[in-house]
Amino acid sequence: MVIPKIHIQSFISQEEENNDELLLEMMRVIKKIAADMLAQTGSSKIVTNLGSYQDSKHLHWHIVSGERT
């Protein structure tokens, strides 16, 4: 999971518009983790939720792998 240290409610919230550098850095981290996971397991998926799907009202990404079911 990748989580920013400062509070950003969601990927489309107003706070996000003022944090372009932070989001770019997070994307670099996510890209590296997903690529490493892909090389090790053969698959990876990057997920963030919005609205009622978002249990925690703090921006975060899940990076997961495993067989597709």
N, CA, C and O of each residue as an XYZ file, in Angstrom:
276
protein
N       0.850     -1.162      0.000
C       0.000      0.000      0.000
C       0.904      1.237      0.000
O       1.915      1.280      0.702
N       0.529      2.227     -0.789
C       1.263      3.493     -0.845
C       0.334      4.578     -0.313
O      -0.779      4.755     -0.808
N       0.810      5.310      0.714
C      -0.007      6.312      1.405
C       0.805      7.596      1.555
O       1.944      7.543      2.019
N       0.246      8.758      1.169
C       0.979     10.008      1.386
C       1.002     10.369      2.876
O       0.074     10.039      3.615
N       2.062     11.045      3.303
C       2.171     11.457      4.700
C       1.232     12.610      5.032
O       0.791     12.738      6.175
N       0.920     13.449      4.046
C      -0.025     14.533      4.297
C      -1.422     14.069      3.904
O      -1.570     13.162      3.085
N      -2.441     14.686      4.484
C      -3.807     14.259      4.198
C      -4.269     14.755      2.830
O      -4.255     15.952      2.546
N      -4.671     13.819      2.005
C      -5.367     14.085      0.748
C      -6.559     13.144      0.779
O      -6.383     11.930      0.891
N      -7.760     13.677      0.682
C      -8.952     12.846      0.867
C      -9.087     11.767     -0.200
O      -9.326     10.605      0.129
N      -8.938     12.132     -1.475
C      -9.062     11.141     -2.541
C      -8.315     11.629     -3.775
O      -7.825     12.758     -3.820
N      -8.239     10.770     -4.758
C      -7.519     11.089     -5.993
C      -8.120     12.287     -6.721
O      -7.408     12.980     -7.448
N      -9.406     12.543     -6.543
C     -10.060     13.642     -7.260
C     -10.437     14.814     -6.349
O     -11.183     15.699     -6.769
N      -9.941     14.837     -5.126
C     -10.289     15.914     -4.196
C      -9.532     17.196     -4.531
O      -8.559     17.177     -5.285
N      -9.986     18.296     -3.969
C      -9.358     19.594     -4.194
C      -7.926     19.633     -3.674
O      -7.077     20.302     -4.262
N      -7.643     18.923     -2.574
C      -6.286     18.909     -2.030
C      -5.291     18.375     -3.055
O      -4.141     18.813     -3.108
N      -5.745     17.429     -3.863
C      -4.880     16.792     -4.865
C      -4.358     17.805     -5.857
O      -3.227     17.670     -6.324
N      -5.144     18.820     -6.200
C      -4.743     19.788     -7.219
C      -3.515     20.588     -6.811
O      -2.801     21.095     -7.676
N      -3.254     20.712     -5.522
C      -2.123     21.494     -5.039
C      -0.915     20.638     -4.688
O       0.047     21.147     -4.112
N      -0.939     19.378     -5.015
C       0.124     18.458     -4.620
C       0.668     17.666     -5.798
O       0.897     16.461     -5.688
N       0.874     18.338     -6.924
C       1.341     17.643     -8.121
C       2.675     16.934     -7.905
O       2.842     15.799     -8.351
N       3.625     17.578     -7.232
C       4.934     16.952     -7.016
C       4.812     15.707     -6.142
O       5.456     14.692     -6.404
N       3.994     15.788     -5.116
C       3.780     14.628     -4.251
C       3.164     13.478     -5.038
O       3.596     12.333     -4.908
N       2.161     13.779     -5.851
C       1.516     12.724     -6.638
C       2.476     12.118     -7.655
O       2.443     10.910     -7.888
N       3.328     12.938     -8.261
C       4.329     12.399     -9.191
C       5.300     11.470     -8.467
O       5.645     10.407     -8.984
N       5.737     11.862     -7.283
C       6.634     11.008     -6.505
C       5.939      9.703     -6.121
O       6.548      8.634     -6.178
N       4.675      9.788     -5.734
C       3.933      8.572     -5.404
C       3.802      7.666     -6.620
O       3.913      6.447     -6.493
N       3.571      8.234     -7.785
C       3.467      7.429     -9.007
C       4.792      6.734     -9.312
O       4.801      5.595     -9.778
N       5.913      7.413     -9.051
C       7.222      6.770     -9.254
C       7.378      5.573     -8.315
O       7.858      4.517     -8.726
N       6.977      5.736     -7.070
C       7.063      4.645     -6.089
C       6.148      3.493     -6.500
O       6.554      2.331     -6.480
N       4.914      3.821     -6.871
C       3.954      2.796     -7.295
C       4.473      2.050     -8.517
O       4.367      0.826     -8.592
N       5.028      2.780     -9.466
C       5.562      2.163    -10.687
C       6.671      1.168    -10.344
O       6.704      0.068    -10.896
N       7.575      1.541     -9.443
C       8.675      0.652     -9.073
C       8.157     -0.599     -8.360
O       8.560     -1.715     -8.686
N       7.269     -0.408     -7.395
C       6.733     -1.556     -6.657
C       5.975     -2.492     -7.596
O       6.153     -3.708     -7.533
N       5.133     -1.935     -8.464
C       4.353     -2.761     -9.397
C       5.268     -3.506    -10.366
O       5.026     -4.674    -10.670
N       6.316     -2.839    -10.851
C       7.255     -3.498    -11.768
C       7.998     -4.629    -11.063
O       8.170     -5.706    -11.635
N       8.438     -4.396     -9.831
C       9.111     -5.447     -9.060
C       8.175     -6.628     -8.818
O       8.573     -7.786     -8.949
N       6.941     -6.327     -8.469
C       5.948     -7.368     -8.218
C       5.670     -8.163     -9.496
O       5.573     -9.389     -9.463
N       5.544     -7.459    -10.610
C       5.309     -8.110    -11.897
C       6.462     -9.049    -12.246
O       6.236    -10.169    -12.704
N       7.688     -8.595    -12.031
C       8.857     -9.426    -12.323
C       8.895    -10.668    -11.430
O       9.308    -11.739    -11.875
N       8.472    -10.530    -10.187
C       8.533    -11.648     -9.241
C       7.369    -12.620     -9.370
O       7.548    -13.828     -9.211
N       6.173    -12.102     -9.659
C       4.986    -12.955     -9.604
C       4.268    -13.118    -10.938
O       3.414    -13.993    -11.081
N       4.611    -12.277    -11.919
C       3.962    -12.363    -13.219
C       2.700    -11.541    -13.350
O       2.071    -11.531    -14.408
N       2.316    -10.839    -12.268
C       1.128     -9.989    -12.350
C       1.176     -8.915    -11.272
O       1.823     -9.076    -10.237
N       0.484     -7.826    -11.535
C       0.277     -6.804    -10.509
C      -0.945     -5.984    -10.883
O      -1.309     -5.867    -12.053
N      -1.564     -5.424     -9.862
C      -2.736     -4.585    -10.072
C      -2.623     -3.410     -9.114
O      -2.237     -3.575     -7.957
N      -2.968     -2.206     -9.611
C      -2.930     -0.989     -8.807
C      -4.365     -0.507     -8.647
O      -5.081     -0.339     -9.634
N      -4.788     -0.282     -7.392
C      -6.183      0.063     -7.128
C      -6.258      1.230     -6.148
O      -5.552      1.252     -5.140
N      -7.120      2.198     -6.455
C      -7.544      3.193     -5.478
C      -9.055      3.308     -5.589
O      -9.616      3.132     -6.671
N      -9.703      3.596     -4.497
C     -11.157      3.682     -4.482
C     -11.613      5.118     -4.281
O     -10.893      5.940     -3.715
N     -12.832      5.409     -4.758
C     -13.435      6.732     -4.624
C     -14.839      6.591     -4.065
O     -15.461      5.534     -4.180
N     -15.333      7.658     -3.461
C     -16.717      7.686     -2.995
C     -17.018      6.616     -1.971
O     -16.231      6.389     -1.052
N     -18.153      5.955     -2.124
C     -18.576      4.961     -1.133
C     -17.686      3.715     -1.132
O     -17.720      2.941     -0.175
N     -16.900      3.510     -2.175
C     -15.945      2.398     -2.181
C     -14.746      2.684     -1.279
O     -14.022      1.762     -0.903
N     -14.532      3.945     -0.932
C     -13.353      4.351     -0.173
C     -13.647      4.260      1.327
O     -14.244      5.172      1.897
N     -13.229      3.160      1.967
C     -13.465      2.979      3.402
C     -12.684      3.997      4.226
O     -13.228      4.597      5.152
N     -11.419      4.191      3.893
C     -10.576      5.167      4.577
C     -10.558      6.440      3.742
O     -10.156      6.408      2.579
N     -10.982      7.542      4.310
C     -11.059      8.802      3.556
C      -9.698      9.498      3.530
O      -9.577     10.668      3.892
N      -8.687      8.760      3.100
C      -7.316      9.251      2.940
C      -6.765      8.535      1.710
O      -6.788      7.306      1.634
N      -6.277      9.304      0.762
C      -5.783      8.733     -0.489
C      -4.754      7.644     -0.227
O      -3.822      7.838      0.553
N      -4.920      6.515     -0.870
C      -3.938      5.440     -0.817
C      -4.154      4.510     -2.007
O      -5.249      4.427     -2.563
N      -3.100      3.824     -2.377
C      -3.165      2.847     -3.460
C      -2.787      1.485     -2.915
O      -1.854      1.351     -2.123
N      -3.526      0.477     -3.352
C      -3.187     -0.912     -3.074
C      -2.441     -1.426     -4.299
O      -2.861     -1.194     -5.432
N      -1.344     -2.119     -4.068
C      -0.604     -2.762     -5.153
C      -0.612     -4.245     -4.818
O      -0.009     -4.675     -3.834
N      -1.297     -5.016     -5.641
C      -1.509     -6.426     -5.333
C      -1.108     -7.306     -6.510
O      -1.010     -6.849     -7.649
N      -0.882     -8.569     -6.207
C      -0.617     -9.550     -7.260
C      -1.289    -10.848     -6.868
O      -1.870    -10.974     -5.790
N      -1.197    -11.779     -7.742
C      -1.798    -13.081     -7.489
C      -2.555    -13.525     -8.715
O      -2.711    -12.777     -9.680
N      -3.018    -14.750     -8.661
C      -3.742    -15.278     -9.807
C      -5.108    -14.638     -9.924
O      -5.771    -14.362     -8.925
N      -5.510    -14.411    -11.139
C      -6.820    -13.820    -11.409
C      -7.895    -14.859    -11.127
O      -7.779    -16.011    -11.546
N      -8.939    -14.453    -10.419
C     -10.011    -15.399    -10.098
C     -11.283    -15.031    -10.812
O     -12.295    -15.715    -10.662
